Amino acid sequence: MCWSTQASFTFAGLFFLSCLYLLYRNDPRDKLRVMFFAPILIQEFLQGVLWLLMTPEDTPWTCSIMNKRVSMGFVVVHVLPVLKVFKDNIIYKAKNNKHLTICIIVSVIDVALYVIGWILKKLPLCTTVGPHGHQIWNLFEFLELTPKLYAYVYLAVCLTNGFFLEKVDVSFYVELFLLGGSYLYQAVFHHQERLSRWCWSSSVMMIGYVLDPQIVAFVNRKQKDKKE
């Protein structure tokens, strides 16, 4: 979804329509899922805008002011861990909010590092095109600490949040599989374009949300057949 203007805007539009469909279903769970997915929709749209703004002459440090401003918008993805735990805590009735508190603290620290880097002019704000045809989000490369903090929040806290919920179901495990798989997919890419490729893998969660009733019905039917 991240390799061209047309692709980015097309999938941003599809994500938007999918969100409207989830809201139309009028399921409280779907409303929380839309809230969680919103930052992914925003970053997809921003990628489309950046394809219009980038030029072959851009470098990590030199580009148009609009490129820099739009690139900073990608920091929105750092609220995803907080939204993930918040959503699950409501749907599955968390025993406590310790995980949510940890997610908020670490995400705030993570974003603060970017703000400090921007103030000190140590942050390469420009998004550029990589050798494989995807965007390089250079602002995420300025500190090795920030990707590690982000991975810690997601993998060590958010993806283990299910152990502290009252009762999880098929939908929870489907989302966990898709979310975990998306980050496993990213782990195999070591070049600088791995971050913008993330939109490929994260988008499968929306497919899971849209097909959730069918998936749950299928699993329940299989379980019923086994009992019989």
Order of alpha helices (4+ residues) and beta strands (2+ residues): alpha-alpha-alpha-alpha-alpha-beta-beta-alpha-alpha-alpha-alpha-alpha
